[in-house]
Amino acid sequence: MSTGIIKQVAPTSLIVAANVRTDTKLTPEFVASIKEHGVYVPITVHETPDGLAVIDGQRRTLAAVDAGVKAVPVYVVAPLADEGQRIVEQLVVNDHRASINETEQVAAYQQLELFGMPLAAIAKKTGATKDVVIKALGVAKNESALQVLEEHELTLDQAAVIVEFADDEKIVKELVKAAGAGQIEHIAAKHRAARILATEVASLAAELDAEDVIRLTDTGNSWEPSSEADKTHGTWTRVDRLGKPGEPTAHLEVSDVAGKPFLGARVTRDHMQRADGSYGLVPFKQYFVLDYEANGVPNFEHAVIQREQTPEEIATAEERARERAAEEATAAALSTAKTVRDAWIEELLQRKTIPGVVPFVAKMSLVVDPMYQDLALSLVRVTRPTAAEESAGDDLEARLMRFVDMNAKNGQLLLLAGIIAAAEHQVAPTVSWKAPSDEVARRYLPQLAAWGYGLSEAEQTLIQVEADAAA
């Protein structure tokens, strides 16, 4: 049969092969319209040994069959070189019409991979980025993520997060619920931090198991002397509260009592700044001496003197401990939120247009000082020059000028990045573990929300606290 021509054929004679669409969206209204008016837009087909196969127009073909239409127009094109090319064409055509959903997109990329098409080729032929294709193929290989993607109409990015935690059904349910509230990245960041912490704790515990010490119960409370289970041995005192034998004014070091039968240790954790600059729980090994006086270890002169506390003192200490725990939990939650917020801001600054930038910058410039260059530069993806590059004349100022000259909007973008970096410095929790309390939060976080950022519960609470304080 000749190609490049339009013919009338019976819709029942057409071959409807596997299509990238998993839902043909064949509504009664559409079938009724086809029955009354017929098919106006020709169905694209190509000739195969078995007959004419549909390339584009599966939905119209099936509706015509349902409506009992005797003949439909078809446009015959040259035979496709391979099945992969057919899927690519279907994907591109459907995407330019009624957008295919995420499930259909994932299925299409998976079919292309099964046909042997390399990742780079899939991205190039479909116009998708490599990152999108990688995420789609990862989702396609995970049954839980595929099921959640289809049942809850998640985005591809959200489904990729589900893949990351697919081994924990409880976390998956929490993530699906959070997706509806726009907080899936916050919940994911929280669980990522928890998994990293668990790995670090396990590593330190293995180190202690190999050491010549009495293993004490691992706890999450660094300032408590020890757990009730450990008290059956006697009284444990932290090494940093003791003095060296013969040198009562010098701090006792672990090395001073290494290998002694009265040395104990546990894994504990405390809220502090982590190696990557974030704020959260950091695990560490903590050493104790059993019944220090009986074992000839002196009390250090600045150590806390142990005495029986009054009920009022106990109540005050317990209340302060609860307050501190709440403050630390808030700071850790805000630090986790900052990780998500940084990634979101980087995407924000890649948008072609951002509404309300000038009023926002004008307002923020009243309360922040744009001098935090490192974060600002990373947000606009400008790298600092090395010493060799600077000596060759490619210093930071030169790079910034090139960045500004590349596009008229880049100057405004750099100013915005500077304002955001300064605001981040004041909104993020500090190493003092206290939650931030600054009028910057009231102006900064609501604007991010207006641009589409999903505020975490901790960030929402912070805004409310500041608003109440301002009122």
C-alpha positions as CSV (number, residue, x, y, z in Angstrom):
1,M,0.0,0.0,0.0
2,S,1.3,3.5,-0.8
3,T,2.3,5.8,2.0
4,G,1.6,9.4,2.6
5,I,-2.1,9.1,1.6
6,I,-5.4,9.1,3.4
7,K,-7.8,6.1,3.0
8,Q,-11.1,5.0,4.4
9,V,-11.0,1.7,6.2
10,A,-13.1,-0.3,8.6
11,P,-12.0,0.5,12.2
12,T,-12.4,-3.2,13.1
13,S,-9.6,-4.0,10.6
14,L,-7.0,-1.9,12.3
15,I,-4.4,-3.4,14.6
16,V,-4.3,-1.6,18.0
17,A,-0.9,-2.6,19.4
18,A,0.5,-2.0,22.9
19,N,0.1,1.8,23.5
20,V,1.9,4.1,25.9
21,R,-1.5,5.0,27.3
22,T,-2.7,2.7,30.1
23,D,-6.0,4.5,30.3
24,T,-7.8,5.2,27.0
25,K,-10.2,7.6,28.7
26,L,-13.0,6.3,26.5
27,T,-15.9,8.3,27.9
28,P,-19.6,7.7,26.8
29,E,-19.7,11.3,25.6
30,F,-16.7,10.7,23.3
31,V,-18.2,7.5,21.9
32,A,-21.5,9.3,21.3
33,S,-19.7,12.1,19.5
34,I,-17.8,9.6,17.2
35,K,-21.2,7.9,16.5
36,E,-22.9,11.1,15.5
37,H,-20.0,12.9,13.7
38,G,-17.6,10.1,12.8
39,V,-13.8,10.5,13.0
40,Y,-12.6,13.9,11.7
41,V,-8.8,13.6,12.4
42,P,-7.3,10.8,10.4
43,I,-5.8,7.9,12.4
44,T,-2.1,7.5,11.7
45,V,-1.2,3.9,10.7
46,H,1.7,2.0,9.1
47,E,1.7,-1.2,7.2
48,T,2.8,-4.4,8.8
49,P,2.7,-8.0,7.6
50,D,-0.5,-8.5,9.5
51,G,-2.2,-5.4,8.2
52,L,-2.5,-1.7,9.2
53,A,-1.3,-1.0,12.7
54,V,-2.2,2.2,14.6
55,I,0.6,4.6,15.5
56,D,-1.5,7.5,16.7
57,G,-5.3,7.3,17.3
58,Q,-5.9,4.3,19.5
59,R,-8.6,6.1,21.4
60,R,-10.4,7.2,18.2
61,T,-10.1,3.7,16.8
62,L,-11.6,2.0,19.9
63,A,-14.4,4.6,20.1
64,A,-15.3,4.1,16.4
65,V,-15.5,0.3,17.0
66,D,-17.7,0.9,20.1
67,A,-19.9,3.3,18.1
68,G,-20.3,0.9,15.2
69,V,-18.8,3.3,12.6
70,K,-18.3,1.5,9.3
71,A,-15.3,3.4,8.0
72,V,-12.7,5.9,9.4
73,P,-10.0,7.9,7.7
74,V,-6.4,6.7,8.1
75,Y,-3.1,8.3,7.2
76,V,-0.6,5.7,6.0
77,V,3.0,6.5,6.8
78,A,6.2,4.6,6.1
79,P,6.8,1.5,8.2
80,L,8.6,2.2,11.4
81,A,12.1,0.9,11.8
82,D,11.5,-0.7,15.2
83,E,9.0,-0.9,18.1
84,G,11.0,1.5,20.1
85,Q,10.5,4.2,17.5
86,R,6.7,3.5,17.6
87,I,6.6,4.0,21.3
88,V,8.6,7.2,21.1
89,E,6.3,8.6,18.5
90,Q,3.2,7.7,20.6
91,L,4.8,9.3,23.6
92,V,5.6,12.5,21.8
93,V,2.2,12.8,20.1
94,N,0.2,12.0,23.2
95,D,2.3,14.4,25.3
96,H,1.6,17.2,22.9
97,R,-2.2,16.6,23.1
98,A,-4.0,15.6,26.3
99,S,-1.1,15.1,28.6
100,I,-0.4,11.4,29.4
101,N,-0.3,10.7,33.1
102,E,2.7,9.7,35.1
103,T,1.9,6.0,35.1
104,E,1.8,6.0,31.3
105,Q,5.0,7.9,31.0
106,V,6.8,5.4,33.3
107,A,5.4,2.5,31.2
108,A,6.6,4.1,28.0
109,Y,10.2,4.6,29.3
110,Q,10.2,1.0,30.6
111,Q,9.1,-0.4,27.2
112,L,11.9,1.6,25.5
113,E,14.4,0.2,27.9
114,L,13.1,-3.4,27.4
115,F,13.6,-2.8,23.6
116,G,17.3,-2.2,24.3
117,M,17.3,1.6,23.9
118,P,20.1,3.2,26.1
119,L,19.1,5.8,28.7
120,A,20.7,8.7,26.9
121,A,18.9,7.7,23.7
122,I,15.5,7.6,25.5
123,A,16.1,11.0,26.9
124,K,17.2,12.5,23.6
125,K,14.3,10.9,21.5
126,T,11.6,11.8,24.0
127,G,12.8,15.2,25.0
128,A,13.0,14.3,28.6
129,T,16.0,14.9,30.9
130,K,18.2,12.0,32.0
131,D,17.1,12.6,35.6
132,V,13.5,12.1,34.6
133,V,14.2,8.9,32.7
134,I,16.3,7.5,35.6
135,K,13.5,8.3,38.1
136,A,10.9,6.7,35.8
137,L,12.9,3.5,35.3
138,G,13.5,3.3,39.0
139,V,9.8,3.6,39.7
140,A,9.0,1.0,36.9
141,K,11.2,-1.6,38.7
142,N,9.4,-1.2,42.0
143,E,5.9,-2.7,42.3
144,S,5.0,-0.8,45.4
145,A,5.9,2.6,43.8
146,L,4.0,1.7,40.6
147,Q,0.9,0.8,42.6
148,V,1.1,4.0,44.7
149,L,1.8,6.1,41.6
150,E,-1.4,4.9,39.9
151,E,-3.7,4.7,42.9
152,H,-2.8,8.1,44.4
153,E,-1.9,10.1,41.3
154,L,1.5,11.1,42.5
155,T,4.1,12.9,40.5
156,L,7.1,11.1,39.2
157,D,9.3,12.9,41.8
158,Q,7.0,11.8,44.6
159,A,7.0,8.2,43.2
160,A,10.8,8.2,43.2
161,V,10.7,9.1,46.9
162,I,8.4,6.1,47.5
163,V,11.0,3.9,45.8
164,E,13.6,5.1,48.2
165,F,11.5,3.9,51.2
166,A,9.7,1.0,49.5
167,D,11.1,-1.5,52.1
168,D,9.1,0.1,54.9
169,E,5.3,0.0,54.4
170,K,4.7,2.3,57.4
171,I,6.9,5.0,56.0
172,V,5.3,4.6,52.5
173,K,1.9,5.2,54.0
174,E,3.2,8.3,55.8
175,L,4.8,9.6,52.6
176,V,1.6,9.1,50.5
177,K,-0.4,11.0,53.2
178,A,2.2,13.8,53.2
179,A,2.1,14.0,49.4
180,G,-1.4,15.2,49.6
181,A,-0.4,18.0,51.9
182,G,2.7,19.0,49.9
183,Q,5.1,17.8,52.6
184,I,6.4,14.5,51.1
185,E,10.0,15.9,50.8
186,H,10.0,17.0,54.5
187,I,8.8,13.6,55.7
188,A,11.4,11.9,53.4
189,A,14.2,14.1,54.7
190,K,13.2,13.2,58.3
191,H,13.4,9.5,57.6
192,R,16.7,9.9,55.6
193,A,18.2,11.5,58.6
194,A,16.9,8.8,60.9
195,R,18.4,6.1,58.6
196,I,21.8,7.8,58.5
197,L,21.7,8.2,62.3
198,A,20.9,4.5,62.7
199,T,23.8,3.5,60.5
200,E,26.2,5.8,62.4
201,V,25.0,4.4,65.8
202,A,25.4,0.8,64.6
203,S,29.0,1.6,63.4
204,L,29.9,3.1,66.8
205,A,28.3,0.2,68.7
206,A,30.4,-2.2,66.7
207,E,33.6,-0.2,67.6
208,L,32.7,-0.4,71.3
209,D,32.0,-4.1,71.1
210,A,35.6,-4.6,70.0
211,E,36.9,-2.5,72.8
212,D,37.9,-3.8,76.3
213,V,35.1,-2.0,78.2
214,I,31.9,-2.8,80.0
215,R,29.1,-2.2,77.5
216,L,26.5,0.1,78.9
217,T,23.0,0.5,77.5
218,D,22.9,2.7,74.4
219,T,20.7,5.8,75.0
220,G,19.5,8.9,73.2
221,N,20.2,11.1,76.2
222,S,23.8,12.3,76.6
223,W,23.3,14.1,79.9
224,E,21.7,11.3,81.9
225,P,24.3,9.3,83.9
226,S,23.2,5.9,82.7
227,S,20.1,3.7,82.4
228,E,18.3,1.9,85.2
229,A,19.7,-1.4,83.8
230,D,23.3,-0.3,84.2
231,K,22.8,0.7,87.9
232,T,22.8,-2.9,88.9
233,H,26.7,-2.7,88.5
234,G,27.0,0.3,90.8
235,T,27.3,4.0,90.3
236,W,28.7,5.2,86.9
237,T,30.3,8.6,86.5
238,R,31.3,10.2,83.2
239,V,35.0,10.3,82.5
240,D,34.9,14.0,81.8
241,R,33.7,14.7,85.3
242,L,36.7,13.0,86.9
243,G,40.3,13.8,87.6
244,K,43.5,11.9,86.9
245,P,44.9,9.8,89.8
246,G,47.6,11.8,91.4
247,E,46.5,14.9,89.5
248,P,43.1,15.8,90.8
249,T,43.1,19.2,89.0
250,A,43.6,17.6,85.6
251,H,40.8,16.0,83.5
252,L,40.7,12.2,83.3
253,E,41.2,10.9,79.8
254,V,39.9,7.6,78.5
255,S,43.5,6.6,77.7
256,D,44.3,7.0,81.4
257,V,41.9,4.1,82.3
258,A,42.0,2.1,79.1
259,G,41.9,-1.6,79.8
260,K,40.8,-1.1,83.4
261,P,38.0,-3.4,84.6
262,F,35.9,-0.4,85.8
263,L,35.8,1.4,82.5
264,G,32.3,1.3,80.8
265,A,31.0,2.9,77.6
266,R,27.9,3.4,75.6
267,V,26.7,5.0,72.4
268,T,24.7,8.2,73.0
269,R,23.7,11.2,70.9
270,D,23.1,14.9,71.2
271,H,21.8,17.7,69.1
272,M,24.6,19.6,67.5
273,Q,26.0,20.7,64.1
274,R,26.9,17.8,61.8
275,A,29.9,17.5,59.6
276,D,27.8,18.6,56.5
277,G,26.8,21.8,58.2
278,S,23.2,20.7,59.0
279,Y,21.9,20.5,62.6
280,G,20.5,17.4,64.2
281,L,21.4,14.4,66.3
282,V,25.0,13.3,66.3
283,P,26.0,10.0,67.8
284,F,29.2,9.5,69.8
285,K,30.9,7.2,72.3
286,Q,30.6,8.2,75.9
287,Y,32.8,6.6,78.6
288,F,32.1,6.1,82.3
289,V,34.0,4.9,85.4
290,L,32.3,2.5,87.8
291,D,32.4,3.5,91.5
292,Y,35.3,6.0,90.9
293,E,36.2,6.4,94.6
294,A,36.5,2.7,95.2
295,N,38.7,2.4,92.2
296,G,41.1,5.3,93.2
297,V,39.9,7.9,90.7
298,P,39.4,11.4,92.2
299,N,36.5,13.6,91.6
300,F,37.5,16.6,89.4
301,E,37.3,19.9,91.2
302,H,34.8,21.4,88.8
303,A,32.6,18.2,88.6
304,V,29.0,18.4,89.7
305,I,28.8,17.4,93.3
306,Q,26.3,14.5,93.6
307,R,23.7,15.2,96.4
308,E,20.1,14.3,97.0
309,Q,17.8,16.9,95.3
310,T,14.7,18.4,96.8
311,P,11.4,17.7,95.2
312,E,11.3,21.3,93.9
313,E,14.7,20.9,92.3
314,I,13.7,17.6,90.7
315,A,10.5,19.2,89.3
316,T,12.4,22.2,88.0
317,A,15.1,20.0,86.4
318,E,12.4,17.7,84.8
319,E,10.5,20.8,83.4
320,R,13.8,22.2,82.0
321,A,14.6,18.8,80.5
322,R,11.2,18.8,78.7
323,E,11.7,22.3,77.5
324,R,15.2,21.5,76.2
325,A,13.9,18.3,74.5
326,A,11.1,20.4,72.8
327,E,13.7,23.1,71.7
328,E,16.0,20.4,70.3
329,A,13.2,18.7,68.5
330,T,12.1,22.0,66.9
331,A,15.6,22.8,65.9
332,A,16.2,19.4,64.4
333,A,12.9,19.6,62.5
334,L,13.8,23.0,61.1
335,S,17.2,21.8,60.1
336,T,15.6,18.9,58.2
337,A,13.2,21.4,56.6
338,K,16.1,23.6,55.6
339,T,17.6,20.7,53.5
340,V,14.4,20.4,51.6
341,R,14.1,24.2,51.3
342,D,17.6,24.6,49.9
343,A,16.8,22.2,47.1
344,W,13.5,23.9,46.4
345,I,15.1,27.4,46.3
346,E,17.7,26.1,43.8
347,E,14.8,25.1,41.5
348,L,13.0,28.3,42.1
349,L,15.9,30.3,40.9
350,Q,15.9,28.4,37.6
351,R,12.4,29.5,36.7
352,K,11.9,31.9,33.8
353,T,9.7,34.2,35.9
354,I,9.2,34.7,39.6
355,P,6.2,36.9,40.5
356,G,6.7,39.7,43.1
357,V,10.5,39.6,43.2
358,V,11.1,43.4,43.4
359,P,8.7,44.0,46.3
360,F,10.0,41.0,48.1
361,V,13.7,42.1,47.7
362,A,12.7,45.6,48.8
363,K,11.0,44.3,51.9
364,M,13.7,41.8,52.8
365,S,16.5,44.3,52.4
366,L,15.1,46.1,55.4
367,V,15.8,43.2,57.8
368,V,18.7,41.2,56.3
369,D,22.3,41.9,55.2
370,P,23.1,40.2,51.9
371,M,26.7,39.2,52.7
372,Y,26.5,35.4,52.9
373,Q,28.2,34.7,49.5
374,D,28.9,31.0,49.7
375,L,25.2,30.0,49.9
376,A,24.1,32.7,47.4
377,L,26.7,31.4,44.9
378,S,25.7,27.8,45.3
379,L,22.1,28.7,44.7
380,V,22.8,30.3,41.3
381,R,25.4,27.6,40.5
382,V,28.4,29.9,40.3
383,T,31.5,28.1,41.6
384,R,34.3,29.9,43.5
385,P,37.6,30.1,41.6
386,T,40.6,28.2,42.8
387,A,43.8,30.0,43.8
388,A,45.3,29.1,40.4
389,E,42.3,30.5,38.6
390,E,42.3,33.7,40.6
391,S,46.0,34.2,39.8
392,A,45.2,33.8,36.1
393,G,42.7,36.7,36.4
394,D,39.5,34.6,36.7
395,D,38.6,35.8,40.1
396,L,35.1,35.8,41.7
397,E,34.2,39.3,40.6
398,A,35.0,38.3,37.0
399,R,32.8,35.3,37.2
400,L,30.0,37.2,38.7
401,M,30.2,39.8,35.9
402,R,30.1,37.1,33.3
403,F,27.1,35.6,35.0
404,V,25.3,39.0,35.0
405,D,26.3,39.7,31.4
406,M,24.9,36.4,30.2
407,N,21.3,37.5,30.7
408,A,19.6,40.7,31.7
409,K,17.7,38.9,34.4
410,N,20.8,37.4,36.0
411,G,21.6,40.6,37.9
412,Q,18.2,40.5,39.6
413,L,18.7,36.7,40.1
414,L,22.0,37.2,41.9
415,L,20.5,39.9,44.1
416,L,17.6,37.6,45.0
417,A,20.0,34.8,45.8
418,G,22.0,37.1,48.1
419,I,18.8,38.1,50.0
420,I,17.7,34.5,50.3
421,A,21.2,33.4,51.6
422,A,21.1,36.1,54.2
423,A,17.6,35.1,55.2
424,E,18.5,31.4,55.4
425,H,21.4,32.3,57.8
426,Q,18.9,33.9,60.2
427,V,16.0,31.4,59.9
428,A,18.1,28.2,60.1
429,P,18.8,26.7,63.6
430,T,22.2,27.5,65.1
431,V,24.7,25.3,66.8
432,S,23.4,26.6,70.1
433,W,20.4,24.2,69.5
434,K,17.9,27.0,70.1
435,A,15.1,27.5,67.6
436,P,15.4,30.7,65.6
437,S,13.3,33.6,66.6
438,D,13.6,36.5,64.2
439,E,11.2,38.8,62.4
440,V,12.9,37.6,59.1
441,A,10.9,34.4,59.3
442,R,7.6,36.2,59.1
443,R,8.5,37.9,55.9
444,Y,10.7,35.1,54.3
445,L,8.9,31.8,54.7
446,P,5.4,33.0,53.7
447,Q,6.8,34.3,50.4
448,L,8.4,31.0,49.7
449,A,5.0,29.4,50.3
450,A,3.4,31.9,47.9
451,W,5.9,30.7,45.2
452,G,4.9,27.1,45.7
453,Y,7.2,25.8,48.5
454,G,5.4,23.4,50.9
455,L,6.1,24.5,54.5
456,S,6.8,21.9,57.1
457,E,4.9,21.8,60.3
458,A,7.9,23.2,62.2
459,E,8.1,26.1,59.7
460,Q,4.4,26.8,60.0
461,T,4.7,26.9,63.8
462,L,7.7,29.2,63.6
463,I,5.8,31.7,61.4
464,Q,2.8,31.6,63.8
465,V,5.1,32.2,66.9
466,E,6.7,35.2,65.2
467,A,3.3,36.5,64.1
468,D,1.9,36.2,67.6
469,A,5.0,38.0,69.0
470,A,4.7,40.8,66.5
471,A,1.0,41.2,67.3
